[in-house]
Amino acid sequence: MSTMDRAAREDAKLEKRLYRLVGQAIGDFGMIANGDKVMVCLSGGKDSYSLLDILLTLRQRAPIEFDVVAVNLDQKQPGFPADVLPDYLRQRGVPFHIETQDTYSIVTRVIPAGKTMCSLCSRLRRGVLYRVAGELGATRIALGHHRDDILGTFFLNLFYGGRIKAMPPKLVSDDGRNIVIRPLAYVPEADLARFAEVRQFPIIPCNLCGSQDNLKRQEVKRMLAEWERRYPGRVKNAFNALARVVPSHMMDRSLYDFAGLRPGGQPLQDGDIAFDEEPCAPEEDPTAGVIRFAEAE
């Protein structure tokens, strides 16, 4: 087999893996239902391009019908190439809407030099996108956060926020009017980077966020990368742990009635085994709960 043939085979395996993982996340969390209109928030980065591309393919194979509309928020960042996304979306034949709001000047005016801008920028962006979703009649707002974003948020909250909290794959928005979904929840970032190369997406750098090297999120990202390099499988196990929470072996009294705990006279499977060493979590069926899509011709 030639080098080109091997590369093509690996690319095909990557695509199949991405479709499976996204389909599984959609099925596991009931992200998309028949008749939904999914608003894909397109920033111009590899993650949102990949999300749009994968959803367009899965829509053709899905046993349900749903619409996709791409939305970009032009925040008026200096040098932002305003024609790139519209040209790409027209070529793909994707319905789209470009919303122009100068949030960039607000963020740079309010946040002191050297301070991170993400929190304010994110809040402003969310408010605009929630409004646009209502105007377009969207029933789902799809964001391009992937597995490593979710796990990184968990460690940010653990290290700096003092709480156990991550990005949920599905939630009701702050305004109480929208359902936000993250179909890439099971997808590693490295797969999306490779997929973007294969698809040759016209990537637009984010000069607002990407230029901030002092972000705590970047520190956590470097930590996870080092773990993956030194201890392959650790990051995956940590991510899987987010779906295997045992409230009786934590300390949150709102989730478990410790004060009212009484012996029942019967053996408990989850009694004091927290003190025992357990083997690594077993591999689960990767296709469990997947919405079945037709294979490509």
LUMLOFI-261070 format. One line per 5 residues: number of its first residue (from 1); for each residue x negated, y negated, z negated of C-alpha. Coordinates in steps of 0.02 Angstrom, whole numbers. Each point is the difference from the previous one (the first is absolute). Layout:
<ronus>
NUM	X,Y,Z | ...
</ronus>
This chain:
<ronus>
1	0,0,0 | -70,-169,51 | -21,-147,-119 | 145,-90,84 | 112,152,-18
6	-43,16,-184 | 36,-184,-28 | 168,15,88 | 43,152,-105 | -43,-92,-161
11	103,-150,54 | 149,112,34 | -19,81,-172 | -8,-173,-80 | 162,-55,86
16	90,159,-50 | -59,-21,-181 | 60,-180,-6 | 171,43,70 | 16,141,-127
21	-51,-106,-150 | 112,-146,47 | 145,118,36 | -27,82,-168 | 1,-166,-93
26	159,-54,90 | 83,164,-47 | -63,8,-180 | 62,-173,-45 | 149,-19,116
31	-79,-152,81 | 99,-5,163 | 180,55,31 | 106,14,154 | 45,-172,70
36	-135,-97,-93 | -85,-150,76 | -182,4,-56 | -94,-166,-4 | -185,40,16
41	-107,-139,-72 | -142,-19,124 | -153,-96,-59 | -120,43,140 | -103,118,-108
46	-32,185,28 | 127,57,-129 | 152,-92,65 | -44,39,182 | -11,184,-47
51	164,-6,-94 | 91,-74,149 | -79,121,123 | 42,153,-107 | 180,-54,-33
56	29,-30,186 | -59,177,37 | 98,79,-143 | 157,-92,53 | -5,95,165
61	-11,167,-92 | 109,-31,-152 | 164,91,-29 | 72,-169,-51 | 19,-164,94
66	-80,-160,-62 | -59,-163,77 | -169,-85,-20 | -37,-186,8 | -173,-72,-28
71	-19,-161,-99 | -156,-105,-19 | -19,-145,-120 | -115,-129,77 | -71,-84,-155
76	-95,-129,104 | -171,62,-47 | -133,-98,95 | -52,91,157 | 144,125,-6
81	26,63,180 | 188,-27,13 | 15,86,170 | -76,169,-47 | 148,80,-88
86	136,-62,119 | -101,61,150 | -27,171,-80 | 182,20,-51 | 64,-49,172
91	-115,129,78 | 69,132,-118 | 179,-55,31 | 32,-27,-186 | 131,-126,-59
96	-89,-128,-108 | 16,-163,-93 | -139,-123,-43 | 36,-104,-155 | -108,-155,-20
101	-26,-65,-178 | -154,-98,-54 | -32,97,-161 | -187,-10,31 | -12,-185,-45
106	106,28,-156 | -112,139,-62 | -164,-90,36 | 66,-160,-80 | 64,81,-159
111	-135,131,-32 | -169,-71,-59 | -154,40,103 | -74,168,-45 | 162,70,-73
116	93,144,81 | 148,-49,108 | 90,167,17 | 133,-18,-134 | 71,-167,57
121	-20,44,184 | 94,163,-27 | 144,-84,-92 | 22,-131,135 | -8,132,135
126	129,110,-85 | 124,-142,-18 | -10,-42,185 | 11,181,57 | 150,38,-112
131	92,-146,79 | -46,54,176 | 59,177,-36 | 172,-67,-43 | 6,-108,155
136	-46,147,112 | 121,120,-85 | -142,118,-51 | 46,136,-125 | -180,50,-36
141	-160,-102,-16 | -150,109,43 | -172,-48,-67 | -167,74,53 | -70,45,-171
146	-87,169,3 | -53,131,-128 | -157,-92,-53 | 96,-163,-25 | 121,89,-115
151	-138,83,-100 | -101,-160,-5 | 150,-93,-73 | 16,134,-133 | -180,-25,-56
156	16,-190,8 | 147,9,-120 | -89,127,-108 | -165,-95,-14 | 62,-180,1
161	187,3,-38 | 5,127,-140 | 143,101,74 | 34,154,104 | 73,-69,161
166	-31,18,186 | 84,-45,166 | 159,104,19 | 34,74,173 | 176,-71,-8
171	77,-140,-104 | 132,-134,-6 | -75,-171,39 | -14,-142,-125 | 154,-86,71
176	104,157,-26 | 57,0,182 | -129,105,92 | -74,174,-2 | -189,-3,22
181	-86,159,62 | -180,54,21 | 0,144,126 | -191,10,-2 | 2,47,-186
186	-82,170,29 | -127,-59,131 | -185,-29,-44 | -71,-164,61 | -141,88,94
191	129,85,111 | 79,-167,43 | -169,-76,42 | -35,143,120 | 176,-8,73
196	-22,-187,35 | -159,39,97 | 86,135,101 | 148,-112,40 | -112,-152,28
201	116,-118,-92 | -40,-187,23 | -50,-27,-182 | 15,-176,-71 | -115,-32,-150
206	78,-82,-154 | -115,-144,-44 | 104,-44,-152 | -9,165,-92 | -143,94,81
211	-127,-136,-40 | 23,17,-188 | -137,117,-58 | 35,-32,-184 | 168,87,-2
216	26,129,-137 | 88,104,133 | -163,7,97 | -88,63,-157 | 128,139,-19
221	-15,41,185 | -187,20,-17 | 25,110,-153 | 119,116,94 | -119,9,148
226	-142,48,-115 | 107,133,-83 | 46,73,169 | -182,3,50 | -63,82,-160
231	151,104,-48 | 102,50,154 | 181,32,-48 | 2,-111,-155 | 94,-142,86
236	131,119,68 | 25,79,-171 | 17,-170,-81 | 131,-50,128 | 95,163,-22
241	4,-31,-188 | 112,-152,30 | 139,122,48 | -30,117,-148 | 33,-109,-152
246	38,88,-166 | 87,-129,-112 | -9,113,-153 | -189,-6,8 | -16,-187,21
251	40,-139,-127 | 144,-97,77 | 143,7,-127 | 123,-68,129 | -27,155,106
256	-4,131,-137 | 84,9,-170 | -149,36,-110 | 89,-63,-156 | 143,121,26
261	-110,150,39 | 47,154,-101 | -53,183,9 | 129,108,86 | -66,168,-53
266	-37,54,178 | -168,2,92 | -28,-150,114 | -97,16,161 | -62,-180,-14
271	-26,-2,-188 | -181,-26,-49 | -82,64,159 | -61,-176,33 | -149,46,-108
276	-43,150,108 | -110,-12,152 | 101,26,157 | -60,52,173 | 2,-125,142
281	171,-34,71 | 46,131,132 | 23,-50,180 | 182,-24,44 | 88,38,163
286	-41,-158,101 | 160,18,102 | 120,11,-147 | 138,-129,15 | -51,-56,173
291	129,-72,119 | -24,113,150 | -51,-89,159 | -6,78,172 | -174,39,63
296	-72,-109,137 | 11,70,175
</ronus>
